[in-house]
């Protein structure tokens, strides 16, 4: 299926994206403006599949718009707190490496779980409406690694010589 463009407006901001995967029981949306490199997805659970309002109906477009808004809100929050998020992630990695060098594997495993739980809570400061999925957590950690190595914020578009660079 070819990517389908969608556009919504929130608080005077035009938000654009694509429906990158639209199946009967699964929907995935990626934001393309004003940010990039962030996805949201949703699936209909098995027990609800007899429901006629699957994602190939008008309900799919409504859900795609809601997912696009969620993409925007999450990445906007990340943008506003980027430096603090990077610093916290780096500190957690350092602390975990120190635990790994001094403790048993069971202690390390427990510490990893505690750090991961803390990390996911910290990213959106306990905002119940904004929750990282496992895929988004992976993407965010990758974005931080790239930022640490290059200083490049992957979720922002850059204009150089009137050309859009990704």
C-alpha positions in Angstrom: 0.0 0.0 0.0 1.2 3.5 -0.9 1.7 5.9 2.0 -1.3 8.1 2.5 -0.7 11.8 3.5 -2.7 13.3 6.3 -2.9 16.8 7.8 -4.4 18.2 11.0 -4.3 21.4 12.9 -3.8 21.9 16.6 -3.5 25.2 18.4 -2.8 27.0 15.1 0.0 24.6 14.2 -0.4 22.6 10.9 0.8 19.0 11.5 1.5 16.7 8.6 2.2 13.0 8.4 1.8 9.8 6.5 -0.1 6.7 7.2 2.7 4.3 6.6 0.8 1.1 7.4 -2.9 0.8 7.1 -4.4 -2.7 7.4 -7.7 -3.9 8.7 -6.5 -4.4 12.2 -3.3 -2.4 12.4 -2.5 1.3 11.8 0.8 3.2 11.8 1.4 6.9 11.4 4.6 8.9 11.0 4.9 12.6 11.5 6.6 14.6 8.7 6.0 18.2 9.7 6.9 20.2 11.9 9.0 17.3 13.2 10.2 14.0 11.8 11.4 10.5 12.8 8.5 9.6 15.2 5.8 7.0 14.8 2.7 5.9 16.6 0.8 2.7 15.9 -2.3 0.9 17.2 -3.7 -2.5 16.7 -7.2 -4.0 17.2 -6.9 -6.8 19.7 -8.1 -10.3 18.7 -11.2 -10.2 20.8 -12.4 -7.0 19.1 -11.8 -8.1 15.5 -15.4 -9.0 14.7 -16.1 -5.2 15.2 -17.0 -3.8 11.7 -15.2 -0.5 12.6 -11.8 -1.7 11.5 -9.0 0.6 10.2 -9.9 0.3 6.5 -13.1 2.2 7.2 -13.6 5.9 8.0 -12.7 5.0 11.6 -9.1 4.3 10.3 -8.7 7.9 9.2 -10.1 9.2 12.5 -7.6 7.1 14.4 -4.8 8.1 12.1 -5.5 11.8 12.9 -5.5 11.0 16.6 -2.2 9.1 16.2 -0.7 12.0 14.3 -1.7 14.4 17.1 -0.1 12.0 19.6 3.1 12.0 17.6 3.2 15.8 17.6 2.5 16.2 21.3 5.2 13.7 22.3 7.9 15.0 20.1 7.0 18.6 21.0 7.5 17.7 24.7 10.8 16.0 23.9 12.0 19.0 22.0 11.1 21.3 24.9 13.1 19.2 27.3 15.7 17.6 25.0 18.9 18.7 27.0 17.4 17.4 30.3 16.4 14.1 28.7 19.8 13.6 27.2 21.6 14.4 30.4 19.4 12.0 32.4 19.8 9.2 29.9 23.6 9.6 30.0 23.7 9.7 33.8 21.6 6.5 33.9 23.9 4.7 31.5 27.0 5.7 33.5 25.4 4.5 36.8 24.3 1.3 35.2 27.9 0.7 33.8 29.2 1.2 37.3 26.7 -1.3 38.7 27.7 -3.8 36.0 31.4 -3.5 36.9 30.8 -4.0 40.7 27.8 -6.2 41.2 26.3 -9.7 40.5 24.3 -10.4 37.3 21.1 -10.6 39.4 21.7 -7.2 40.9 22.5 -5.8 37.4 19.2 -7.3 36.1 17.2 -5.7 38.9 19.0 -2.4 38.5 18.3 -2.4 34.7 14.6 -2.9 35.4 14.5 -0.1 38.0 16.4 2.3 35.7 14.2 1.4 32.7 11.0 2.1 34.8 12.4 5.4 36.0 13.5 6.4 32.5 10.1 5.8 31.0 8.5 7.8 33.9 11.1 10.6 33.6 10.7 11.2 29.8 7.2 12.7 30.1 7.3 13.6 33.8 4.5 11.2 34.7 2.1 12.6 32.2 -0.6 9.9 31.9 -1.5 11.0 28.4 2.0 10.7 27.0 3.5 7.3 27.3 6.5 5.8 25.4 5.8 2.6 23.6 8.7 0.1 23.5 9.3 1.0 19.8 9.4 4.7 20.7 11.7 4.1 23.7 14.1 2.3 21.3 13.8 5.2 18.8 14.4 7.8 21.6 17.5 5.9 22.9 18.8 5.8 19.3 18.2 9.5 18.8 20.1 10.2 22.0 23.1 8.1 20.9 23.2 10.0 17.5 22.9 13.3 19.4 25.8 12.3 21.7 28.0 11.3 18.8 27.1 14.1 16.3 25.1 16.8 18.1 22.3 16.3 15.6 18.7 16.2 16.8 17.2 13.7 14.4 13.6 14.8 15.0 14.3 18.3 13.6 14.4 19.2 9.9 17.3 21.3 8.8 17.3 23.8 5.9 20.6 24.3 4.2 20.9 26.2 0.9 17.1 26.0 0.4 17.4 22.2 0.5 15.7 20.1 3.1 18.1 17.7 4.7 17.1 14.7 6.9 
